[in-house]
Amino acid sequence: MGISKSEAASALTDIESTAGRSRLLKGYHVAGPILMVWGVIWALGYSGMGLLPSEQWGLIWLVLDVAGVVATILLSRGGKGAAKAGQGWKIVAGVLAILAFYAATLTLFQPISIDATIAYPGVVTGLVYAGIGIAFAPRYLWIGGAVFAASLVGYFFFQPWLTFWMAAVGGGGLFVAGLWLRRA
């Protein structure tokens, strides 16, 4: 006794669905530690901005961003269930494109307050993650929405403490999101 064409098609659809879900969960598992690293970087960077003179902010972020890019490459390549070789460079290229967009929009629109410049990375990051969530991986939509909203809340309601707000909700939020993805 054989199976019908419709039963075979249904079984293949189920297999494809399961394989897609497995790839998504594997992606979440790889991305979790990367988000945790960037959460720590955000927490350190924004805390440094709150504690140190503005002349030192660029150096703080340069050192932290380089460390974050290196960690992203290493985490995306190594370990069990790692992304394919070369995936780290795609991530870096994406990050560089986002940084170029960030720098270009700041240059074009030149915010009149430093607070707008402080909150802007959270808004852009939230938008990027929400876009990834809509297109590919639904959990990123929640992460992006939370970072986006928290950045705006800080900008409008916590300006005297904005750097520490961004350290706590941006850095802490990304770290917790990484834990959530890792558990997927």
N, C-alpha and C positions, 0 to 999 in steps of 0.2 A: 504494500500500500504506500503510495507516494503522497507528496504534499501538492496542493494546488498552487498555481501561479500567484494567486492573491495571498496565500499563506506564506509563500516564499518571499514575496515583496514585503509583507508585513514584518517578517523576521529580519530581513535586511534593514528595514527602516529602524527597527528596535536596536539592532546592532550599531548602526550609524549614530543613533541618538545616544546610546551608552558610551560609545567611543568619544563623541563630542563632549559629553559631560565629564568624562575622565580627563580629557585634555584641559578643560576649563579648571577642574579641581587641581590638576598638576600645576597649571599656571598660577593659581592662587597660592599654592604651597611654595612655589619658587619666589613669588612676589612678596609674600609676607615678611621675610627677613629684610628685604630691600626697603620696604616701607618702614620697618622698625629702625633701620639705620638712618633713613631720612628724617624720621621723627626725632631721633637723638640730635641730628645735625640742626634741625630747626630749633629745638629746645636750647641747644648751646649757642647758636647764632643769635637768636632773638634775645636770649638772656644776656649775652655779651653786649648787644646793642643797648640794653637797658642799664648796664653797669659801667660801660666804657665810653670815652668821648667819641663823638661821631667821626673824628679823623681816623679812628682805628676800625671802623665798621667794615670797610672794603677788604682790609687784610684778613679780618676774622672770617668773612664769608668766602674769600678766595681759598683759604686753607681748608675750611670745612667743605666747600663744594668740591675741591679736588679729592679730598678724602672720600666724599660721598660717591663720586664718579668711579673711583678705584674700587670701592667696596661694592658698588652696583655691578661692575664688570665681573669681579671675583664671585659674587654671590649668584649671578646669573649663569655662570659657567661651571662652577664646582658643585660637588656633592651629589647625592642620590636624587634622581628626578630632575636634574638640571636641564636648563634650556639648551637647545642645540648650539653648537659652536658658532660663534659669530653673532649670537643674539645680544650679547652685551654691547657690541658696537652699535646695534640698531637702537638699543635703549639710550646709549650715549648720544647718538645722532638726534634722537627725539628730544632729549633733554637740551641739547644745544639749540635745536630749532625753537623750543619754547623760550629759552633764555634770549635768543635773538629777537623773538617777538616781544618779550618783556622789555628789553632794552630799547627796541624801536618805538614801542608805544610810550614809554616814559620820555623818550627824546622828543617825540612828536607832540605829546600833550603836556609835558612839563608841569607836573602837579605843583600847586602853590604851597602845599603843606607837606612836611616830612611824614605826617601820619598816613597820607594817601600812599606814599611810596612804601611805607612799612606794611600796610594792609594788602597792597596790590599783589604780591606773590601768592598770598593765600587765595585771592579771588581767581587768579589765573590757574593755579594748581587745582582748585576746586572745579573750574570749568573743564580743564583737561581730563581729570578723572571722571567727571560726569559724562563727558563725551565718550570716553572709553567704555564706561558702564552701559551707556545706551547702545553703542555699536557692538560690543563684544562680551563683556563680563559684568553682569548686573550688580555685583557687590560694589564695584567701583562707583556706580551711580550714587550709592548711599555715602560712600567715603567723600566723593567730590562735593555732594550737596552739603554735607556737614562742614567741611573745610571752608567752602564758599560762604555759607551762612555765618559761621563763627567769625570769619574775617570781617564781614560786614558789621556784625554785632559789636565786635571790638572797636572798629573804626567809629561807629556812631555813638557808642555808649561808654567806652573805656579808654578814651584817648590819652589821659594822663599815664595810664599803665599799659599802653598798647603793645609795647615790645614784650612785656611779661605775659600779657594776654595771648599774643601770638606764640610765645614759647610754650605756654601751657596747653592751649586748645589746638594750635597747629602742630607743634611737636608731639604733644601727648596724644592728640587725635590720630596722627599718622602712626604712632607707635602702637596704639590700641588697635587700629585698623590692620596693622601688620599681624598682630596676634590673631585677630579674627580670620584673616586670610589664611594664616598658617594652619589654623584648626580645620579649615575646609576639607 
